Amino acid sequence: MAMDLYDALWQSNFKRVKELVEGGIVLNTDEYWSPLFIAAFVGEIKIVKYLLAHGARPTLQTINQCVRYECAPHIFKRLLKTGIDVNQNPEILINAARDGRYRLTSRLLESGANPNIPDAGGTTALMMAAYYAHIGIMERLFAYGADVNRRDDNGENALFYAVAWAAPLSVFKWLVEHGIDLNVRTKKEKMTILQWMRHPEGFGYNPNNEIDRYLVACGAHL
């Protein structure tokens, strides 16, 4: 990217950006800090709209960057309106759920993101939301059709993810109330969630733990 455009974008200098665009400067580059992403990052909706109107197009990398750096939701929505297919990169929604980006997760779902598309290991956005105890995002994903009983490549459902990061009881209650299967077994270890929690080399849980007691009361068994 030409330094003049780079500087104009970082300085939110719309007049200079316009001059450079009218002069024929290249807007679509494969640089990490592309012109469109810089404009989105600094929060200049006017410049974002202008760049889009003059041929700039977001890439999947741009959208993922906006999630990572938590760009303004209204700017994020404007980028998604270009029709980019975010389902080509499942990690975009998964990253939004993982990082607790509630409004960006909502924008992705509203634009057609599929909540059940897994990453390379079978992990879904709901699993990551459970892992980090983002219940609001779990609710949003469920409202758009997220499968609570989806399992990853090792046969683990969201319960196992919640255990892995010691999520609070409220996450387990949400999963139970939304119909999660309490008695699935992992493929490799052949363990139920209770066996997983009580394993001597596991996470230090025991039958007196409130989560363990709650799951047993709800029908979980060894």
QUIVENMO-V707794 format. One record per run of one state. SS is the DSSP state (A for helix, B for strand, O for the rest). FROM is the first residue (numbers start at 0). TO is the last residue. If there is no record, write none. Layout:
BEGIN
[[SS FROM TO] [SS FROM TO]]
END
This chain:
BEGIN
[[O 0 1] [A 2 9] [O 10 12] [A 13 21] [O 22 33] [A 34 40] [O 41 43] [A 44 52] [O 53 58] [A 59 67] [O 68 71] [A 72 79] [O 80 84] [A 85 87] [O 88 89] [A 90 97] [O 98 100] [A 101 109] [O 110 123] [A 124 130] [O 131 133] [A 134 142] [O 143 156] [A 157 163] [O 164 167] [A 168 176] [O 177 191] [A 192 197] [O 198 208] [A 209 216] [O 217 221]]
END
